[in-house]
Amino acid sequence: MAAQKEREAAEAAAIAHRDEGPQDRRVEPQDPIEARGNISSDGTMILLREEGWKEVKMATFSQVEVLNAQDKRRRSAQRRGKRAHEDVVRLCAHSYCAGLWKADEFEPYQYAEGLRRGLDQVDRLSSVNDGAPWIERTTFTNFPEAIQVIDWNHAVERLWVVTHAVYGEAPAAEEWMEQQEEALWAGRVEEGIAALDAQELDQPDYPDEVQQAPGYFRHNRERMRYDAFRALGCPIGSGTVESGARNVVKHRMRRPGRGWSRDGAQSVLAALSELYSERFAWAWQMAYRPAA
């Protein structure tokens, strides 16, 4: 399976052939996503023998559905509170790719799985991530039409770090944080940047994450238009790839022991990706299919 994935990634990223047309599919489709899709990427660590802890890069590919306030598929928590009247985005029909790749090596694998799920043909494609530069670059290279979104929880957590550094446990902390969160939810990112600038966070006694917060929001402001993303029916959370890292990778690859060999880990990650994509038998047949 690992070898099959390597061949597919190389073919997907290859320069176009002279007799190749736009309708030709370089990767055999499987469970193509319809209408709206999302791709989220992240990294998680596993232990390799003689190498130490190394990062597994992975991506999750999902069908996007929008549930209105009356939809019975909404979770009970989504039916209560001040935002119960708003639409909720649901991600389903997940597939995964994961491996011990550097960012540039990960790129063609992400692209190949995206082609398999038909992301190049969906009506609307989103990509929710944590803001890591390698994810932004890779996703833009493979799918430049994707609407890139900074994960809501990561943005809010960054605000909380600033709040605790500046206000500590003072009563003003909760009030300031609530104001910034409401502004961010409404898409008023510039208002939040101005509030951060006013705190003069470039003081040496603040940790780097606090000092860099204004620059983080300024750089990512177009990926923080949460009001516009919600209006388009785009997800704003990257929980699918975070749960994928936990369930697809860590559950098997982080058990106690002396660690994996690199080849062994790469092979098991390929198998786990297909297993949790619910297509293991199909992938096994593909891997042993005679070459054309």
Secondary structure, DSSP 4 states (H G I P E B T S, - for coil): -HHHHHHHHHHHHSPPPTT--TT--SS---S---SEEEEEEEEEEEEETTTEEEEEEEEEEEEEEEE-TT-TTS-GGGGSSTTTTS-EEEEEEEEEEEES--HHHHHHHHHHHHHHTTGGG-SEEEEEE---HHHHHHHHHH-TTSEEEE-HHHHHHHHHHHHHHHHTT-HHHHHHHHHHHHHHHTT-HHHHHHHHHHT----TTS-HHHHTHHHHHHHTGGG--HHHHHHTT-----HHHHHHIIIIIIHHHTSSSS-B-HHHHHHHHHHHHHHHTT-HHHHHHHHTSPP-
